[in-house]
Amino acid sequence: MAEAVEIARATVDETPAQPPTWQYARAVATYANTLLVDDDFDVVREQAERALAAARAADAPWVQADALVTLGYLSNREGRNDEAIKLLTEAHKQAREARVLGVELRAAYHLARAHLEHGDLAAGGTVAYEGTKRANQTGLGLAPYGTDVQHLHFQCHYADGKWDHAQEIADGFPVRVTSLPEASLSSMALFIDVARGNPVVAERCAWIEPFLSAHGFDPFIARALFAEHALWQGDIEQALAEARAALDAAYEPPWGFFPSAIRPAAIALGARADRAVHARAAGDDDTAAAELAAAADLLQIAREGAAFPKRPKFILGPEGRGWLARAEAEYRRASGDNDPQAWQAVLDAFGPVYAYETTRTRWRLAEALAEAGRRDEAAEQWHQAAQGADRLAARPLRRALDDLARRARIGTAERHGDGEVLAALTSREREVLRLIAAGRSNREIASVLFIAPKTASVHVSNILGKLGAASRTEAAAIAHREGLTAQPSGR
């Protein structure tokens, strides 16, 4: 990156500032962009404002847009999110009108991200969707910012609870990845595949694994989700190992941990709390004390990440605040003080828009209330969590709720039979199953439903896994037995 800065600066020096030209404005804007790597925001702002003035003098609106993106990014990083959204919105508009796709996608990414960090998922999702359409229409879906807007489009719908739509997006992300952009998209798909316990998780992990140490690939997201998957599977050792690897990726000397460390720290805290609870119940005070000490270290990491020493003006968004509150609550659970008030604080921090996070927080809140003897309140939280888990088809969470229902004698544990398994299918998976029952091939299913053949293949794999069916024939038999009528032969 130092070489890029030197080249950009030399280009500015060698380009005449007068008379005003778009070439000079572009050179300064590019120099400002390269300086972002050093986090010297005062210098970046000075150069971006210089580029903006030069672009206006040269009547080069697309270069103005590029400079505005840099200024909007700076405002966002310094905690002035309303100002950032205003600047980025103007940049996005100018870039679209000028028909300069690279700048448009850059603006779309940073604008959607600012909306997401502000908790405005609807606005963020709309901008990211438009960016995704533009990237795919122009063959830039796997190019820089093309993959980024796809990430954000998925993330907005994952966060707001529109999971059938989020699953559609995730199923379009490659499973058998052969490049860094594909591996990055597949890592994002793990958010919903892990949360739903989809069988494709194992295959995604296997294909992502070789890219984890590849130059240019950020392993943080994949590692954190590997940890979450292992924790749902009850493999605490693996969960802790993956969380540690994710934390390593979120650390930069001499500054310390970034905000991205909060989530894996909270996941690891949950694993430590589980161990401490079991040890305490078995009378193993030494193990409980060791787990609590390890949990204290993790809580310190989460707090340091939230403080973000590298950027003192940084303001943590609602999702980050929710995960930090979860880390605090998990530490209380590890200490033997599973405080309902701590879990209520998690619920309040996430707010109503983060559907899955509020749902699984209600699970822990119900558990804490039950332990405190507040059974009626526990039952109310349990029922809200169960309804949310069923609506999202979040099967690992639902199993945890069933376990809590049996242990605390609150709620009603879900009965598992063919009918219940069929009920767990998404609306799209039901459509696919009807077509399987009609004898359609994957390519035919794709044609009927206007989806890609690889997306149809992922749907079929998920359906077989959810039904416990060994073949398409067995899945079709289950569909017939459960009264799921096959589609007619025509569209």
C-alpha positions as CSV (number, residue, x, y, z in Angstrom):
1,M,0.0,0.0,0.0
2,A,2.9,2.4,0.6
3,E,3.9,2.0,-3.0
4,A,0.3,2.8,-4.1
5,V,0.4,6.0,-2.0
6,E,3.8,7.0,-3.5
7,I,2.5,6.4,-7.1
8,A,-0.7,8.4,-6.4
9,R,1.2,11.3,-4.9
10,A,3.7,11.3,-7.9
11,T,0.7,11.4,-10.3
12,V,-0.7,14.4,-8.5
13,D,2.7,16.2,-8.7
14,E,3.1,15.5,-12.4
15,T,-0.4,16.6,-13.4
16,P,-0.9,20.3,-14.0
17,A,-3.4,21.9,-11.6
18,Q,-4.2,24.7,-14.1
19,P,-6.2,25.0,-16.1
20,P,-8.7,22.9,-14.2
21,T,-9.1,19.4,-15.7
22,W,-10.8,16.2,-14.7
23,Q,-7.5,14.4,-14.9
24,Y,-6.0,16.5,-12.1
25,A,-9.1,16.2,-10.0
26,R,-9.1,12.5,-10.5
27,A,-5.4,12.2,-9.5
28,V,-6.1,14.1,-6.2
29,A,-9.2,12.0,-5.5
30,T,-7.2,8.8,-6.1
31,Y,-4.5,10.0,-3.8
32,A,-7.1,10.7,-1.1
33,N,-8.4,7.2,-1.4
34,T,-4.9,5.6,-1.1
35,L,-4.3,7.6,2.1
36,L,-7.2,5.9,3.8
37,V,-5.0,3.0,4.6
38,D,-3.0,5.1,7.1
39,D,-6.1,6.3,9.0
40,D,-4.7,9.9,9.1
41,F,-8.2,11.3,8.5
42,D,-7.2,14.9,8.7
43,V,-4.8,14.5,5.7
44,V,-7.4,12.4,3.8
45,R,-10.1,15.0,4.4
46,E,-7.8,17.8,3.2
47,Q,-7.0,15.9,-0.1
48,A,-10.6,14.8,-0.6
49,E,-11.9,18.4,-0.3
50,R,-9.1,19.5,-2.6
51,A,-10.2,16.9,-5.1
52,L,-13.9,18.0,-4.7
53,A,-13.0,21.7,-5.4
54,A,-10.9,20.7,-8.5
55,A,-13.7,18.5,-9.9
56,R,-16.2,21.3,-9.5
57,A,-13.8,23.7,-11.3
58,A,-13.4,21.2,-14.1
59,D,-17.1,20.4,-14.2
60,A,-16.4,16.7,-13.6
61,P,-19.4,15.4,-11.6
62,W,-18.2,11.8,-11.5
63,V,-15.0,12.9,-9.8
64,Q,-17.0,15.0,-7.5
65,A,-18.9,11.8,-6.6
66,D,-15.7,9.9,-5.9
67,A,-14.5,12.7,-3.6
68,L,-17.8,12.8,-1.8
69,V,-17.7,9.1,-1.1
70,T,-14.3,9.6,0.6
71,L,-15.7,12.4,2.7
72,G,-18.8,10.4,3.5
73,Y,-16.7,7.5,4.6
74,L,-14.7,9.8,6.9
75,S,-17.8,11.2,8.5
76,N,-19.1,7.7,9.1
77,R,-15.9,6.5,10.7
78,E,-15.8,9.6,12.9
79,G,-19.3,9.0,14.2
80,R,-21.2,11.6,12.2
81,N,-23.5,9.1,10.5
82,D,-26.3,11.6,9.5
83,E,-23.7,13.7,7.8
84,A,-22.2,10.6,6.2
85,I,-25.5,9.5,4.8
86,K,-26.2,12.9,3.3
87,L,-22.8,13.0,1.6
88,L,-23.0,9.4,0.4
89,T,-26.5,9.9,-0.9
90,E,-25.4,12.8,-3.0
91,A,-22.3,10.9,-4.2
92,H,-24.5,7.9,-5.2
93,K,-26.9,10.2,-7.2
94,Q,-24.1,12.0,-9.0
95,A,-22.3,8.8,-9.9
96,R,-25.5,7.2,-11.3
97,E,-26.3,10.3,-13.4
98,A,-22.7,10.4,-14.7
99,R,-23.0,6.6,-15.5
100,V,-19.6,5.8,-13.9
101,L,-20.2,2.3,-12.6
102,G,-17.0,1.9,-10.4
103,V,-17.8,5.1,-8.4
104,E,-21.5,4.2,-8.3
105,L,-20.8,0.8,-6.7
106,R,-18.3,2.3,-4.3
107,A,-20.9,4.9,-3.2
108,A,-23.7,2.2,-3.0
109,Y,-21.6,0.1,-0.7
110,H,-20.6,2.8,1.7
111,L,-24.2,4.3,1.7
112,A,-25.8,0.9,2.4
113,R,-23.3,0.2,5.1
114,A,-23.9,3.5,6.8
115,H,-27.7,2.8,6.8
116,L,-27.0,-0.7,8.2
117,E,-24.8,0.6,10.9
118,H,-27.5,3.2,11.8
119,G,-30.1,0.4,12.1
120,D,-32.1,1.5,9.0
121,L,-32.2,-1.9,7.4
122,A,-34.9,-1.0,4.9
123,A,-33.0,1.9,3.4
124,G,-29.7,-0.1,3.4
125,G,-31.4,-3.1,1.8
126,T,-32.8,-0.9,-1.0
127,V,-29.5,0.7,-1.9
128,A,-27.6,-2.6,-1.7
129,Y,-30.2,-4.3,-3.9
130,E,-29.9,-1.6,-6.5
131,G,-26.1,-1.9,-6.4
132,T,-26.3,-5.7,-6.7
133,K,-28.5,-5.4,-9.8
134,R,-26.2,-3.0,-11.4
135,A,-23.1,-5.1,-10.6
136,N,-24.7,-8.3,-12.0
137,Q,-26.1,-6.6,-15.1
138,T,-22.6,-5.4,-16.0
139,G,-20.7,-8.5,-15.1
140,L,-19.1,-7.0,-12.0
141,G,-20.8,-9.2,-9.4
142,L,-17.5,-10.7,-8.3
143,A,-15.5,-7.5,-8.7
144,P,-14.5,-5.1,-5.9
145,Y,-17.7,-3.5,-4.5
146,G,-19.7,-5.9,-6.6
147,T,-19.3,-8.6,-3.9
148,D,-19.6,-6.0,-1.2
149,V,-23.0,-4.8,-2.2
150,Q,-24.2,-8.4,-2.4
151,H,-22.9,-8.9,1.2
152,L,-24.9,-5.9,2.4
153,H,-28.1,-6.9,0.5
154,F,-28.0,-10.2,2.2
155,Q,-27.1,-8.8,5.6
156,C,-30.0,-6.4,5.6
157,H,-32.5,-9.1,5.1
158,Y,-30.8,-11.5,7.4
159,A,-30.9,-8.8,10.1
160,D,-34.5,-7.7,9.6
161,G,-35.9,-11.3,9.7
162,K,-37.0,-11.6,6.0
163,W,-35.2,-15.0,6.0
164,D,-36.9,-16.7,3.1
165,H,-35.6,-13.9,0.9
166,A,-32.2,-13.9,2.7
167,Q,-32.1,-17.7,2.0
168,E,-32.8,-17.1,-1.7
169,I,-29.9,-14.6,-1.8
170,A,-27.5,-16.9,0.1
171,D,-28.4,-19.9,-2.0
172,G,-27.2,-17.9,-5.0
173,F,-23.8,-17.7,-3.4
174,P,-21.5,-20.5,-4.7
175,V,-20.9,-23.5,-2.4
176,R,-18.0,-25.1,-4.4
177,V,-15.9,-22.0,-4.5
178,T,-12.8,-21.6,-6.7
179,S,-11.9,-17.9,-6.1
180,L,-11.5,-15.4,-3.2
181,P,-14.7,-13.4,-4.1
182,E,-16.7,-16.7,-4.2
183,A,-15.3,-17.8,-0.9
184,S,-16.2,-14.4,0.6
185,L,-19.8,-14.7,-0.6
186,S,-20.0,-18.3,0.7
187,S,-18.8,-17.1,4.1
188,M,-21.7,-14.7,4.2
189,A,-24.2,-17.4,3.3
190,L,-23.1,-19.2,6.5
191,F,-24.9,-16.6,8.6
192,I,-28.3,-18.1,7.7
193,D,-27.2,-21.6,6.9
194,V,-25.7,-21.9,10.4
195,A,-28.7,-20.3,12.1
196,R,-31.1,-22.6,10.3
197,G,-28.9,-25.7,10.6
198,N,-28.9,-26.3,6.9
199,P,-27.0,-29.4,5.8
200,V,-25.0,-27.4,3.2
201,V,-23.0,-25.9,6.1
202,A,-20.5,-28.8,6.1
203,E,-19.9,-28.5,2.4
204,R,-19.5,-24.7,2.5
205,C,-17.0,-25.0,5.4
206,A,-15.0,-27.6,3.5
207,W,-14.7,-25.5,0.4
208,I,-14.0,-22.2,2.3
209,E,-11.2,-23.8,4.4
210,P,-8.4,-23.7,1.8
211,F,-9.0,-19.9,1.4
212,L,-8.7,-19.0,5.1
213,S,-5.0,-18.4,4.9
214,A,-5.0,-17.1,1.3
215,H,-3.5,-13.6,0.7
216,G,-6.3,-11.1,0.4
217,F,-9.0,-13.2,2.1
218,D,-10.4,-11.9,5.4
219,P,-11.1,-15.1,7.4
220,F,-12.9,-13.2,10.2
221,I,-16.5,-13.8,9.1
222,A,-16.0,-17.5,8.2
223,R,-14.1,-18.3,11.5
224,A,-16.8,-16.6,13.6
225,L,-19.5,-18.6,12.0
226,F,-17.5,-21.8,12.2
227,A,-17.4,-21.1,15.9
228,E,-21.1,-20.5,16.1
229,H,-21.9,-23.7,14.2
230,A,-19.6,-25.7,16.5
231,L,-21.3,-24.2,19.6
232,W,-24.8,-25.2,18.3
233,Q,-23.4,-28.7,17.7
234,G,-22.2,-28.8,21.3
235,D,-18.5,-28.9,20.3
236,I,-17.1,-26.4,22.8
237,E,-13.4,-27.1,22.0
238,Q,-13.9,-26.4,18.3
239,A,-16.0,-23.4,19.0
240,L,-13.3,-21.9,21.2
241,A,-10.6,-22.7,18.6
242,E,-12.5,-21.0,15.8
243,A,-13.4,-18.0,17.9
244,R,-9.7,-17.6,18.8
245,A,-8.8,-17.7,15.1
246,A,-11.5,-15.1,14.4
247,L,-10.2,-12.9,17.2
248,D,-6.6,-13.1,15.8
249,A,-8.0,-11.8,12.5
250,A,-9.6,-8.8,14.4
251,Y,-6.3,-7.8,16.1
252,E,-3.8,-5.2,14.8
253,P,-0.7,-4.3,16.7
254,P,-0.1,-1.9,18.3
255,W,-3.7,-0.7,18.4
256,G,-5.3,-3.9,19.7
257,F,-8.8,-5.3,18.8
258,F,-11.2,-3.9,16.3
259,P,-15.0,-3.8,16.9
260,S,-15.3,-7.0,14.8
261,A,-13.8,-8.8,17.8
262,I,-17.0,-8.3,19.8
263,R,-19.0,-11.0,18.1
264,P,-16.5,-13.9,18.3
265,A,-15.6,-12.9,21.9
266,A,-19.3,-13.1,22.8
267,I,-19.6,-16.5,21.1
268,A,-16.6,-17.8,23.0
269,L,-18.0,-16.3,26.2
270,G,-21.1,-18.4,25.6
271,A,-19.0,-21.5,25.3
272,R,-17.1,-20.7,28.5
273,A,-20.3,-20.0,30.3
274,D,-21.7,-23.4,29.3
275,R,-18.7,-25.1,30.7
276,A,-18.8,-23.1,33.9
277,V,-22.4,-23.9,34.4
278,H,-21.9,-27.6,33.9
279,A,-18.8,-27.6,36.2
280,R,-20.6,-25.7,38.9
281,A,-23.5,-28.2,38.7
282,A,-21.0,-31.1,39.1
283,G,-19.3,-29.5,42.1
284,D,-16.1,-28.9,40.1
285,D,-15.2,-25.5,41.5
286,D,-11.7,-25.5,40.1
287,T,-13.0,-25.9,36.5
288,A,-15.7,-23.3,37.1
289,A,-13.1,-20.8,38.3
290,A,-10.8,-21.5,35.4
291,E,-13.7,-20.9,32.9
292,L,-14.6,-17.7,34.7
293,A,-11.0,-16.4,34.4
294,A,-11.0,-17.2,30.7
295,A,-14.3,-15.5,30.3
296,A,-13.0,-12.4,32.0
297,D,-10.2,-12.2,29.4
298,L,-12.8,-12.5,26.6
299,L,-14.9,-9.8,28.1
300,Q,-11.9,-7.5,28.2
301,I,-11.4,-8.2,24.5
302,A,-15.0,-7.3,23.7
303,R,-14.8,-4.1,25.6
304,E,-11.5,-3.2,23.9
305,G,-13.0,-3.9,20.5
306,A,-16.0,-1.7,21.3
307,A,-13.6,1.2,22.4
308,F,-11.7,0.8,19.1
309,P,-8.4,2.5,20.2
310,K,-7.3,3.0,16.6
311,R,-10.3,5.3,16.0
312,P,-11.1,7.3,19.2
313,K,-14.1,9.1,17.5
314,F,-15.7,5.8,16.4
315,I,-19.3,5.3,17.6
316,L,-20.5,1.7,18.0
317,G,-23.8,1.0,16.1
318,P,-26.9,-0.8,17.5
319,E,-25.7,-4.3,16.4
320,G,-22.3,-3.8,18.0
321,R,-23.9,-2.5,21.2
322,G,-26.2,-5.6,21.2
323,W,-23.3,-8.0,20.9
324,L,-21.3,-6.1,23.6
325,A,-24.3,-6.4,25.9
326,R,-24.5,-10.1,25.1
327,A,-20.8,-10.5,26.0
328,E,-21.5,-8.8,29.4
329,A,-24.6,-11.1,30.0
330,E,-22.6,-14.2,29.1
331,Y,-19.9,-13.2,31.6
332,R,-22.6,-12.9,34.3
333,R,-23.9,-16.4,33.3
334,A,-20.3,-17.8,33.6
335,S,-20.0,-16.3,37.0
336,G,-23.1,-18.0,38.3
337,D,-25.2,-14.9,38.2
338,N,-27.5,-15.4,35.2
339,D,-29.2,-12.0,35.7
340,P,-32.5,-11.4,33.8
341,Q,-31.7,-7.7,33.8
342,A,-28.5,-8.3,31.9
343,W,-30.4,-10.2,29.1
344,Q,-33.0,-7.5,29.1
345,A,-30.2,-5.1,28.4
346,V,-29.2,-7.2,25.4
347,L,-32.8,-7.1,24.1
348,D,-32.9,-3.3,24.5
349,A,-29.5,-2.8,22.8
350,F,-30.5,-4.8,19.7
351,G,-33.9,-3.2,19.5
352,P,-36.8,-4.7,17.5
353,V,-35.2,-4.6,14.1
354,Y,-32.6,-7.4,14.6
355,A,-35.1,-10.3,14.4
356,Y,-32.8,-13.3,15.1
357,E,-30.7,-11.6,17.7
358,T,-33.8,-10.6,19.7
359,T,-35.3,-14.0,19.3
360,R,-32.3,-15.9,20.7
361,T,-31.8,-13.3,23.4
362,R,-35.4,-14.1,24.6
363,W,-34.2,-17.7,24.9
364,R,-31.5,-16.7,27.4
365,L,-33.8,-14.3,29.1
366,A,-36.4,-17.0,29.6
367,E,-33.7,-19.2,31.0
368,A,-32.6,-16.5,33.5
369,L,-36.1,-15.7,34.5
370,A,-36.8,-19.4,35.1
371,E,-33.7,-19.7,37.3
372,A,-34.9,-16.7,39.3
373,G,-38.3,-18.4,39.9
374,R,-40.2,-15.9,37.7
375,R,-42.0,-18.6,35.8
376,D,-44.8,-16.6,34.2
377,E,-42.4,-14.1,32.8
378,A,-40.1,-16.9,31.7
379,A,-43.0,-18.6,29.9
380,E,-43.9,-15.4,28.1
381,Q,-40.4,-14.9,26.8
382,W,-40.1,-18.6,25.9
383,H,-43.3,-18.4,23.8
384,Q,-42.1,-15.3,22.0
385,A,-38.8,-16.9,21.3
386,A,-40.4,-20.1,20.1
387,Q,-42.7,-18.2,17.7
388,G,-39.7,-16.3,16.4
389,A,-37.6,-19.4,15.9
390,D,-40.4,-21.1,14.1
391,R,-41.1,-18.1,11.9
392,L,-37.4,-17.9,10.9
393,A,-37.0,-21.7,10.7
394,A,-34.0,-21.3,13.1
395,R,-33.8,-25.0,14.0
396,P,-30.8,-25.1,16.3
397,L,-32.4,-22.3,18.4
398,R,-35.7,-24.2,18.4
399,R,-33.9,-27.3,19.7
400,A,-32.3,-25.2,22.5
401,L,-35.8,-23.8,23.3
402,D,-37.2,-27.4,23.4
403,D,-34.4,-28.4,25.8
404,L,-35.2,-25.4,28.0
405,A,-38.9,-26.2,28.0
406,R,-38.2,-29.7,29.2
407,R,-35.7,-28.6,31.8
408,A,-37.6,-25.6,33.2
409,R,-41.1,-27.0,32.6
410,I,-42.1,-23.9,30.6
411,G,-43.6,-23.8,27.1
412,T,-44.1,-26.8,25.0
413,A,-41.3,-28.8,23.4
414,E,-41.7,-29.3,19.7
415,R,-42.7,-32.8,18.6
416,H,-40.6,-34.1,15.7
417,G,-42.3,-36.3,13.1
418,D,-42.5,-36.2,9.3
419,G,-45.2,-33.6,9.5
420,E,-43.1,-31.3,11.7
421,V,-40.1,-31.7,9.5
422,L,-42.2,-30.8,6.5
423,A,-43.5,-27.7,8.4
424,A,-39.9,-26.6,8.8
425,L,-39.5,-26.1,5.0
426,T,-39.5,-22.6,3.7
427,S,-42.2,-21.6,1.2
428,R,-39.6,-21.8,-1.6
429,E,-38.5,-25.2,-0.5
430,R,-42.1,-26.4,-0.5
431,E,-42.4,-25.3,-4.1
432,V,-39.2,-27.2,-5.0
433,L,-40.4,-30.3,-3.2
434,R,-43.7,-30.2,-5.1
435,L,-41.6,-30.2,-8.3
436,I,-39.4,-33.0,-7.0
437,A,-42.7,-35.0,-6.4
438,A,-43.6,-34.2,-10.0
439,G,-40.4,-35.8,-11.2
440,R,-38.7,-32.6,-12.3
441,S,-34.9,-32.4,-12.7
442,N,-32.9,-29.6,-11.1
443,R,-32.7,-27.8,-14.5
444,E,-36.4,-28.1,-14.9
445,I,-37.0,-26.8,-11.4
446,A,-34.8,-23.9,-12.1
447,S,-36.7,-23.1,-15.3
448,V,-40.1,-23.3,-13.6
449,L,-39.1,-21.1,-10.7
450,F,-36.9,-18.7,-12.6
451,I,-33.8,-19.4,-10.5
452,A,-30.3,-20.6,-11.4
453,P,-29.7,-24.4,-11.7
454,K,-27.1,-24.2,-8.9
455,T,-29.7,-22.5,-6.6
456,A,-32.2,-25.3,-7.4
457,S,-29.4,-27.8,-6.5
458,V,-28.9,-26.1,-3.1
459,H,-32.6,-26.2,-2.4
460,V,-32.8,-29.9,-3.2
461,S,-29.8,-30.6,-0.9
462,N,-31.4,-28.6,1.9
463,I,-34.7,-30.4,1.5
464,L,-33.1,-33.8,1.6
465,G,-31.3,-32.9,4.7
466,K,-34.3,-31.4,6.5
467,L,-36.5,-34.4,5.6
468,G,-33.8,-36.9,6.4
469,A,-34.3,-38.4,3.0
470,A,-31.6,-40.4,1.3
471,S,-32.8,-39.6,-2.2
472,R,-35.2,-37.5,-4.3
473,T,-37.5,-40.6,-4.5
474,E,-37.7,-40.8,-0.8
475,A,-38.4,-37.0,-0.5
476,A,-41.1,-37.3,-3.1
477,A,-42.7,-40.2,-1.1
478,I,-42.7,-38.0,2.1
479,A,-44.3,-35.2,0.1
480,H,-47.1,-37.5,-1.1
481,R,-47.6,-38.9,2.3
482,E,-47.9,-35.5,3.8
483,G,-50.4,-34.3,1.2
484,L,-48.1,-31.9,-0.6
485,T,-49.7,-31.9,-4.0
486,A,-47.3,-32.1,-7.0
487,Q,-47.3,-29.2,-9.4
488,P,-49.0,-29.9,-12.8
489,S,-46.7,-30.7,-15.7
490,G,-47.0,-27.2,-17.3
491,R,-46.0,-23.9,-15.7
